[in-house]
Amino acid sequence: MENWQKLCSMSAAEIKKMQDRKLRALLINQIYPYSPYYSRVFKEMGLDPYKIKGVQDLKHLPFTYKEDVAPTDEEPEKHKDFVVRPDEEITEKYGHLAKLSPYGGKAVVEEKIYDYKPVHIHFTTGRTAKSTPFVYSKRDLENIREGGYRLLDVFGLDEKDMFVNAFPYSPHLAFWQAFFAAENSGIATLNSGGGKVMGTQNLIEAVEELRATAMCFIPGYAYYFLREAARQKRDFSSVKTILFGGERVPPGLKDKIKSLLMEMGAAEILVLATYACTESRVAWGECPAETSYGYHIYPDMEVIEVVDPDTGEPVGEGEEGEIVYTPLDWRGTSVLRYRTGDIAKGGITYEPCPNCGRTVPRISANIQRKSEFKEFELTKIKGTLVNLNNFFPLMMSHPQVVEWQVEIRKRNNDPFELDEIYLYVAPEEGCNLEKLKADLRQKVIRDTEVAPSDIIFKPVPEILKQLGMETELKEKRIFDNRPTD
């Protein structure tokens, strides 16, 4: 890996030259000989890895999709074919070397174990397919630590901070990236496991007692947590930075978070987001400013392409398109040209950041995840498709909505009947319910092009229970309750 500070001042031409070199080395020395899946694909398609001279030649490689990697009932272990590893012949060779020499041979084997042996596992959340394991070698753990250091450096955190990791404790990237980031940066940290593990009340008391300066959360839980702390009139005046991961963060939610913290004495608050997917193995941070300048990525660790989601062709700098990920310096589970299904509205830019001056590329912070839910069939309104992502900024930003959930059903629970949308809302105390219902109906129609079948008001505790706020890994904001058969 490159020195991060040096990398942040490289020119675009220098970055491209470095990426070309690292991509060639990865394909020739790792992917082609040691990845069972891609070795097979290259041979079947007649692709010569030596002819891939740089990033511009990625277009000659096939895309990889979630369904290529995810286990199925028929192929429960197909994800193993994406793990970079020496085959049995190579393994036997290194074993033989170890027998020949108690010193040099042993060192060779230890190096290969460091490079390739899986020692840490994350899983995808399994919303659109079976949960898929992604493995890290010891070498990869150095990468996630370095990625974490870079993440907190972008956010401006250092050893003087007191950090609370409130991500749910689980084998998923969010919790572990925060864990390794703080560890590698030398920042005092409470790895709480969130409300599901430590309990919301205990966590509130810990934040106040420890005088936490920075916290990281799933966005929906953060809003619930801070509402409860504000209701108790807690002193959170030490808090300066809130970091979000795992979900899209609407601007209106950032404003609500700031208001709650200001009620508890905090000032000059930054609410920032991260972007990541399990396949990327690290998270990227939003440059700290009131106006979003996007997510700074690590061009010595990955290549990010932005393509037209329909044609797969590259789009221009700053143009909307789907994010496609390729690793440059990883072992473990490695996927080439992985179609994330995430749409960056402002694409990717290579100009120096107007906020911090770093020259590493930036992905637009306006990202929509198009593939979290199965297609929503709306024969009721002439086949119009609903973008479910539009519920998040609408509901999270609405000043009179405290909590909410969307349920998708089939009429009469009949799989052949029409789809129906029910919107459950916990309203702000004292608001005019009829006016709120009319306002929400109008805005839902405007933003999703479909009218909800009904808007049902419920008290906050009931909505929280439906969401699984302290029991689920992520709260169930959009609950697809349609029969599968």
Secondary structure, DSSP 8 states (H G I E B T S, - for coil): ---HHHHTT--HHHHHHHHHHHHHHHIIIIIHHH-HHHHHHHHHHT--GGG--SGGGGGGS--B-HHHHS--SS-TTGGGGGB----HHHHHHHHHHHHH-TTHHHHHHHHHHHHH-EEEEEE---SSSS--EEEEEHHHHHHHHHHHHHHHHHHT--TT-EEEE-S--SSSHHHHHHHHHHHHHT-EEEE---TTTT-HHHHHHHHHHHT-SEEEE-HHHHHHHHHHHHHTT---TT--EEEE-SS---HHHHHHHHHHHHHTT--S-EEEEEE--GGGSS-EEE-SSSS---EE--TTTEEEEEE-TTT--B--TT--EEEEEEESS--SB--SSEEEEEEETT-EE-S--TTT---S-EE-S-EEETTSS-----GGGTT----GGGHHHHHHH-TTEEEEEEEEEEGGG-TTS-EEEEEEEEE-TT--HHHHHHHHHHHHHHHHSS--SEEEE--HHHHHHHHTTTTSSS--SEEE-----
